[in-house]
Amino acid sequence: MALQHIFNLNNSIGARTIRCLYFVALVLIGLMVLFGLIRGVRTMMRTPPPPRPVIAQNQAATPAPGATQAPAPNATQARPGMMRNMGPGQRRMMMMRRFAPRVRGPLGTGFFLLPRNPQLAGLAIILFALLRGMIILMVVRILAEMGLAVLAMPRRSEI
């Protein structure tokens, strides 16, 4: 019976296909929102690193008398002869990293609008995930309704 409907061109499978794709899109949107919620909760549970003790800061600032310390090499700072051993792509990436503008968001962050406080950052991630899910759901719903409306229109041969 079902095989007869597949090979018969009188029955359109467009509406069923749109409904199936709509269901798949809903599942994917739900998974995306769920993963966003999980990411937000995990961010909220993260604790900021504890501040260094005052004693350790004072000891690090004042070296022992008579001791000479070699400066620690910085990973982004070029050492003599280092540029000779790099390929052109590595040199370009190093220069891009060195001269890239340091952009800070309005809430004192390094990443878009996420605050440094883990609880507020997690809350922002959760809200963005819900907002993104709602917007995508509306777009998919409108596209599905448009597709079904186009399929419901009378054909030119029937007019």
ZIRA-V727711 format. One line per field, one symbol per residue. ss: DSSP state (@ for helix, = for strand, . for the rest). phi: phi as a letter, one per 40 degrees, with the letter a starting at -180 (. if undefined). A space follows every 50 residues. Layout:
ss = ???
phi = ???
This chain:
ss = .@@@@@@......@@@@@@@@@@@@@@@@@@@@@@@@@@@@@@@@..... ...@@@@@@@@..........................@@@@@@@@@@@@. .................@@@@@@@@@@@@@@@@@@@@@@@@@@@@@@@@@ @@...@@@.
phi = .cccccccccccccccccccccccccccccccccccccccccccccbccc cccccccccccbcccgcbbccccccccccdgcccccccccccccccccbc cccbccbgbbbfbccccccccccccccccccccccccccccccccccccc ccccccccc
